Amino acid sequence: MKKLINTVDNVVREQMEGMALAHPDLLRVSLAPKYIVRADAPVAGKVALLSGGGSGHEPMHGGFVGQGMLDGACPGEIFTAPTPDQMLACGLEVNSGAGVLLIVKNYTGDVLSFETAAELLHAEGVAVRTVLVDDDVAVKDSLYTAGRRGVGGAVIMEKIAGGAAEAGYDLARLVGLARRVNLNTRSMGMALTSCIVPAAGKPTFTLGEAEMEMGVGIHGEPGQQRMALASVDEITTLLANEIIGDGAYTRVVHEFEPATGEWVELTLVNEPFQPGDRVLAFVNSMGGTPVSELYAVYRKLAAICAAHGLTIVRNLIGPYVTSLEMQGCSITLTRMDDEMLRCWDAPVNTPALRRGI
């Protein structure tokens, strides 16, 4: 294992210390318990957005804390869910009285921690709601989830919901918008190599020199199939066809209702993409793939979308949801409407994403 670390036990702590030193104008960092908040939190009258998850996916989520995106983020250890006490402390610090929205990627550990945190925040008198991200079309049920995994859609939701919160949306309206983002988002990824978790010191899985894994998860979970290495056009076509061809998907989600302090079940349906849809296209590096190769993916993706009657109206290209040093990429498509476009275009000022400021 070759990594820029000191000791395994201090990896996350020292990275957070570095973020605090690099971005004092944007962030405040707590190390006990571990969380990151925007420097001006709490923002008066604004619903606070809070997310988090295992470290190793940077810049998600800490890199998206700031104006126009998250108010707070809770990093767990590498590929390990954060704890409810982290989210409670973070939620109390960012809450201005307008409530807190918890954005939860669909991994079992994250879901359990965020559910407990929602109940703890409610007990402290905080109006709290939850929304789930489960956009990965590759597999249903996996080593880490019941249902589809939450991947690139988290970035899209955090930006759109962040723009809406900055514009003054109340908690109920914000939940409706965030839920709609998830219902219109689909993703899939692939790997050319494994990643190495520092505590393990060896690759999570092994791929031959002429092999690749299609549908891999962001923690190195198995995908749909292991197959012979293909060209960038072939890989992009495989990913895009799975995403665009994904049919209606019905699932039951649990969301926290602050008026009653209870969990409610909702049956939601993701409708498939249709010719004439406007989409945001997100091409993401898993960490080890250079941006130059992502542009080759985007080149082919644009042609495939056009052939299916989809108009790309916005794009995002780069390493935003990584899996340590894994070589590979993921594609995310989100069907956009005017409201979502307006919130996506709103100014943002975070360590990882800045524009319009």
C-alpha positions as CSV (number, residue, x, y, z in Angstrom):
1,M,0.0,0.0,0.0
2,K,1.4,3.4,-1.0
3,K,-0.6,6.3,0.4
4,L,0.1,9.9,1.6
5,I,-0.8,9.1,5.2
6,N,0.9,9.0,8.6
7,T,-1.0,6.4,10.6
8,V,-4.2,4.6,9.6
9,D,-6.0,5.7,12.8
10,N,-5.5,9.4,12.0
11,V,-6.3,9.4,8.3
12,V,-9.7,11.2,8.6
13,R,-8.7,13.5,11.5
14,E,-5.7,14.8,9.6
15,Q,-7.6,15.3,6.4
16,M,-10.2,17.3,8.3
17,E,-7.5,19.4,9.9
18,G,-6.1,20.1,6.5
19,M,-9.5,21.2,5.2
20,A,-9.9,23.6,8.2
21,L,-6.5,25.2,7.4
22,A,-7.2,25.4,3.7
23,H,-10.7,26.9,3.8
24,P,-11.2,29.0,7.0
25,D,-13.3,31.4,5.0
26,L,-15.8,28.7,4.1
27,L,-15.7,26.1,6.9
28,R,-15.6,25.4,10.6
29,V,-14.4,21.9,11.6
30,S,-15.2,20.0,14.7
31,L,-13.0,17.0,15.6
32,A,-14.9,15.7,18.6
33,P,-17.3,14.7,17.4
34,K,-16.3,15.0,13.7
35,Y,-18.3,17.3,11.5
36,I,-17.9,20.2,9.1
37,V,-20.2,23.3,8.9
38,R,-20.2,26.4,6.8
39,A,-18.4,29.3,8.4
40,D,-21.5,31.4,8.7
41,A,-23.8,28.7,10.2
42,P,-26.5,29.0,11.3
43,V,-27.9,31.2,8.6
44,A,-30.9,33.0,9.9
45,G,-34.3,31.9,8.5
46,K,-32.7,29.3,6.2
47,V,-33.5,25.5,6.2
48,A,-30.2,23.8,6.9
49,L,-29.0,20.9,4.7
50,L,-27.0,18.2,6.4
51,S,-25.5,15.0,4.8
52,G,-22.6,12.7,5.4
53,G,-21.3,9.2,5.0
54,G,-18.1,7.2,5.1
55,S,-14.9,9.0,4.2
56,G,-13.0,8.0,1.1
57,H,-15.5,9.6,-1.4
58,E,-14.1,13.1,-1.2
59,P,-14.9,15.8,-2.1
60,M,-18.4,14.3,-1.1
61,H,-19.7,15.4,1.3
62,G,-17.4,17.8,3.2
63,G,-16.2,19.5,0.0
64,F,-19.8,20.6,-0.7
65,V,-20.3,22.5,2.5
66,G,-20.8,26.2,1.9
67,Q,-23.1,28.7,0.3
68,G,-25.5,27.1,-2.1
69,M,-25.0,23.5,-1.0
70,L,-24.7,21.9,2.4
71,D,-24.7,23.6,5.8
72,G,-23.1,20.6,7.4
73,A,-21.5,17.3,6.7
74,C,-20.6,14.4,9.0
75,P,-17.7,12.2,7.8
76,G,-17.4,8.6,9.2
77,E,-14.2,6.6,9.0
78,I,-13.2,5.3,5.6
79,F,-16.3,3.6,4.1
80,T,-18.0,3.6,7.5
81,A,-21.2,5.4,8.4
82,P,-21.0,8.4,10.7
83,T,-22.6,8.1,14.1
84,P,-25.8,9.7,15.3
85,D,-24.0,11.8,17.9
86,Q,-22.0,13.5,15.1
87,M,-25.2,14.3,13.2
88,L,-27.0,15.5,16.4
89,A,-24.2,17.9,17.2
90,C,-23.9,19.1,13.6
91,G,-27.6,19.5,13.2
92,L,-27.9,21.6,16.4
93,E,-25.1,23.8,15.2
94,V,-26.5,24.5,11.8
95,N,-30.2,24.8,12.7
96,S,-31.4,28.4,12.6
97,G,-35.0,27.5,13.7
98,A,-36.2,26.9,10.1
99,G,-35.5,23.2,10.3
100,V,-33.0,20.7,9.1
101,L,-33.1,18.4,6.0
102,L,-31.1,15.2,6.2
103,I,-29.9,13.9,2.8
104,V,-29.2,10.2,3.2
105,K,-27.5,7.9,0.7
106,N,-29.1,4.5,0.7
107,Y,-26.6,2.4,2.5
108,T,-27.8,0.4,5.5
109,G,-25.3,2.0,8.0
110,D,-26.0,5.5,6.8
111,V,-29.8,4.9,6.9
112,L,-29.7,3.6,10.5
113,S,-27.5,6.4,11.8
114,F,-29.6,9.1,10.1
115,E,-32.8,7.7,11.3
116,T,-31.5,7.8,14.9
117,A,-30.2,11.3,14.4
118,A,-33.6,12.5,13.1
119,E,-35.3,11.2,16.2
120,L,-32.6,12.8,18.4
121,L,-32.9,16.2,16.7
122,H,-36.7,16.0,17.0
123,A,-36.4,15.4,20.7
124,E,-34.3,18.6,20.9
125,G,-37.2,20.5,19.3
126,V,-35.7,20.7,15.8
127,A,-38.0,20.4,12.8
128,V,-36.3,17.7,10.8
129,R,-37.1,15.8,7.6
130,T,-35.2,13.2,5.7
131,V,-34.9,12.4,2.0
132,L,-33.3,9.3,0.5
133,V,-30.9,9.1,-2.5
134,D,-31.1,5.7,-4.3
135,D,-30.1,6.4,-7.9
136,D,-27.8,3.4,-8.8
137,V,-29.5,1.2,-11.5
138,A,-26.8,-1.4,-11.4
139,V,-28.2,-3.7,-8.7
140,K,-31.2,-4.0,-6.4
141,D,-30.1,-5.1,-2.9
142,S,-26.3,-5.4,-2.4
143,L,-23.8,-6.0,0.3
144,Y,-24.5,-2.6,1.8
145,T,-28.1,-1.9,0.9
146,A,-31.7,-2.9,0.8
147,G,-32.8,-1.5,-2.5
148,R,-30.7,0.6,-4.9
149,R,-27.5,2.3,-3.7
150,G,-27.1,6.1,-3.4
151,V,-24.3,7.4,-5.6
152,G,-23.8,10.4,-7.9
153,G,-27.4,11.6,-7.4
154,A,-26.3,12.8,-4.0
155,V,-24.2,15.6,-5.6
156,I,-27.1,16.6,-7.8
157,M,-29.6,16.7,-4.9
158,E,-27.2,18.7,-2.7
159,K,-26.7,21.3,-5.3
160,I,-30.3,21.7,-6.4
161,A,-31.7,21.5,-2.8
162,G,-28.9,23.8,-1.7
163,G,-29.9,26.4,-4.2
164,A,-33.5,26.2,-3.2
165,A,-32.7,26.5,0.5
166,E,-30.6,29.6,-0.2
167,A,-33.6,31.0,-2.1
168,G,-35.8,30.7,1.0
169,Y,-37.7,27.4,0.5
170,D,-39.4,26.2,3.6
171,L,-38.8,22.6,4.9
172,A,-41.8,21.0,3.3
173,R,-41.2,22.6,-0.1
174,L,-37.6,21.6,0.0
175,V,-38.4,18.0,0.7
176,G,-40.7,17.9,-2.3
177,L,-38.0,19.3,-4.6
178,A,-35.3,17.0,-3.2
179,R,-37.6,14.0,-3.6
180,R,-38.3,14.9,-7.2
181,V,-34.6,15.2,-7.9
182,N,-34.1,11.6,-6.7
183,L,-37.1,10.3,-8.7
184,N,-35.6,11.8,-11.9
185,T,-32.0,10.6,-11.4
186,R,-30.3,7.4,-12.4
187,S,-26.6,6.4,-12.2
188,M,-24.2,3.6,-12.9
189,G,-20.5,3.1,-12.5
190,M,-17.7,0.8,-13.5
191,A,-14.1,0.0,-12.3
192,L,-10.8,-0.7,-14.0
193,T,-9.0,-1.3,-10.7
194,S,-9.9,-1.8,-7.1
195,C,-9.4,0.7,-4.3
196,I,-7.3,0.1,-1.2
197,V,-8.8,0.9,2.2
198,P,-6.0,2.0,4.5
199,A,-7.1,-0.2,7.4
200,A,-7.0,-3.2,5.1
201,G,-3.8,-2.4,3.3
202,K,-4.7,-4.4,0.2
203,P,-7.1,-4.1,-2.7
204,T,-10.8,-4.7,-1.9
205,F,-11.0,-7.0,-5.0
206,T,-8.8,-8.1,-7.8
207,L,-9.2,-7.5,-11.5
208,G,-7.1,-9.0,-14.2
209,E,-5.1,-6.8,-16.6
210,A,-7.8,-7.3,-19.3
211,E,-10.8,-7.2,-17.0
212,M,-13.3,-4.6,-15.8
213,E,-16.2,-4.6,-13.4
214,M,-19.5,-3.1,-14.6
215,G,-22.0,-1.7,-12.0
216,V,-19.4,-1.5,-9.2
217,G,-20.4,0.3,-6.0
218,I,-18.5,3.3,-4.6
219,H,-17.1,1.1,-1.8
220,G,-15.9,-1.5,-4.2
221,E,-19.0,-3.7,-3.9
222,P,-19.5,-6.2,-6.8
223,G,-21.5,-4.9,-9.8
224,Q,-23.5,-6.6,-12.4
225,Q,-20.7,-8.5,-14.1
226,R,-17.0,-8.8,-14.6
227,M,-16.1,-8.7,-18.3
228,A,-13.3,-8.2,-20.8
229,L,-11.8,-4.7,-20.9
230,A,-13.5,-2.6,-23.6
231,S,-12.9,0.7,-25.4
232,V,-14.2,4.0,-23.9
233,D,-17.0,4.2,-26.4
234,E,-18.1,0.6,-25.6
235,I,-18.0,1.3,-21.8
236,T,-19.9,4.5,-22.2
237,T,-22.5,2.7,-24.3
238,L,-23.0,0.0,-21.7
239,L,-23.4,2.4,-18.9
240,A,-25.7,4.8,-20.8
241,N,-27.9,2.1,-22.1
242,E,-28.5,0.7,-18.6
243,I,-29.4,4.2,-17.4
244,I,-31.6,5.3,-20.3
245,G,-33.2,1.9,-20.6
246,D,-34.1,1.6,-17.0
247,G,-37.8,1.1,-16.6
248,A,-40.3,2.4,-14.0
249,Y,-39.0,1.5,-10.6
250,T,-41.3,1.4,-7.6
251,R,-40.1,1.4,-4.0
252,V,-41.2,2.2,-0.5
253,V,-39.2,4.8,1.4
254,H,-39.4,5.9,5.1
255,E,-39.4,9.7,5.8
256,F,-39.5,11.4,9.1
257,E,-42.6,13.5,9.8
258,P,-41.7,16.3,12.2
259,A,-45.4,17.2,13.1
260,T,-45.8,13.7,14.7
261,G,-42.3,12.6,15.3
262,E,-43.1,9.4,13.4
263,W,-41.8,7.6,10.4
264,V,-44.2,7.4,7.4
265,E,-44.0,5.1,4.4
266,L,-44.3,6.5,0.9
267,T,-44.6,4.5,-2.3
268,L,-42.7,6.3,-5.0
269,V,-42.1,5.6,-8.7
270,N,-39.1,6.6,-10.9
271,E,-40.5,7.1,-14.4
272,P,-38.2,6.1,-17.3
273,F,-36.5,8.7,-19.5
274,Q,-38.5,9.7,-22.6
275,P,-37.5,11.3,-25.9
276,G,-37.8,15.1,-25.5
277,D,-36.5,15.0,-21.9
278,R,-34.0,17.7,-20.8
279,V,-31.2,16.2,-18.8
280,L,-28.2,17.1,-16.7
281,A,-25.3,14.8,-17.5
282,F,-22.7,14.1,-14.8
283,V,-19.6,12.1,-15.7
284,N,-17.7,11.3,-12.5
285,S,-14.2,9.9,-11.8
286,M,-14.0,7.2,-9.2
287,G,-10.7,8.8,-8.0
288,G,-8.0,7.4,-10.2
289,T,-9.3,8.3,-13.7
290,P,-7.9,11.5,-15.2
291,V,-10.4,14.2,-16.3
292,S,-9.1,13.9,-19.9
293,E,-10.6,10.4,-20.0
294,L,-13.9,11.7,-18.6
295,Y,-14.2,14.0,-21.5
296,A,-13.9,11.0,-23.9
297,V,-16.8,9.5,-21.9
298,Y,-18.8,12.7,-22.2
299,R,-18.2,12.8,-25.9
300,K,-19.8,9.4,-26.5
301,L,-22.5,10.1,-23.9
302,A,-23.6,13.2,-25.7
303,A,-24.0,11.3,-28.9
304,I,-26.0,8.5,-27.2
305,C,-28.3,11.0,-25.5
306,A,-29.0,12.8,-28.8
307,A,-29.8,9.4,-30.4
308,H,-32.4,8.8,-27.7
309,G,-33.9,12.2,-28.0
310,L,-32.5,13.5,-24.8
311,T,-31.2,17.1,-24.7
312,I,-28.3,17.7,-22.4
313,V,-29.0,21.2,-20.9
314,R,-26.3,21.1,-18.1
315,N,-23.3,19.0,-17.3
316,L,-20.8,18.2,-14.6
317,I,-17.5,16.5,-15.3
318,G,-14.8,15.6,-12.7
319,P,-14.0,13.7,-9.5
320,Y,-16.9,14.5,-7.2
321,V,-17.9,11.0,-5.8
322,T,-14.7,9.0,-5.5
323,S,-13.8,5.6,-4.2
324,L,-10.3,6.4,-2.9
325,E,-7.9,5.7,-5.8
326,M,-10.1,3.4,-7.8
327,Q,-9.8,3.8,-11.6
328,G,-13.2,4.0,-13.3
329,C,-16.1,6.3,-13.8
330,S,-19.8,6.7,-13.3
331,I,-22.5,8.4,-15.3
332,T,-25.5,10.1,-13.8
333,L,-28.5,11.5,-15.8
334,T,-31.1,13.7,-14.1
335,R,-34.3,14.8,-15.9
336,M,-34.5,18.5,-15.4
337,D,-37.5,20.9,-15.2
338,D,-37.4,24.7,-15.0
339,E,-37.4,24.8,-11.2
340,M,-34.5,22.3,-10.9
341,L,-32.5,24.2,-13.6
342,R,-33.0,27.5,-11.7
343,C,-31.7,26.0,-8.5
344,W,-28.8,24.2,-10.2
345,D,-27.7,27.5,-11.8
346,A,-27.8,29.4,-8.4
347,P,-24.5,30.6,-7.1
348,V,-22.4,28.2,-5.1
349,N,-19.3,28.6,-3.0
350,T,-17.8,25.5,-1.5
351,P,-14.3,24.0,-1.6
352,A,-15.2,21.6,-4.4
353,L,-17.7,23.5,-6.4
354,R,-17.7,27.3,-7.0
355,R,-19.5,29.5,-9.6
356,G,-21.6,32.6,-9.8
357,I,-20.0,34.2,-6.8
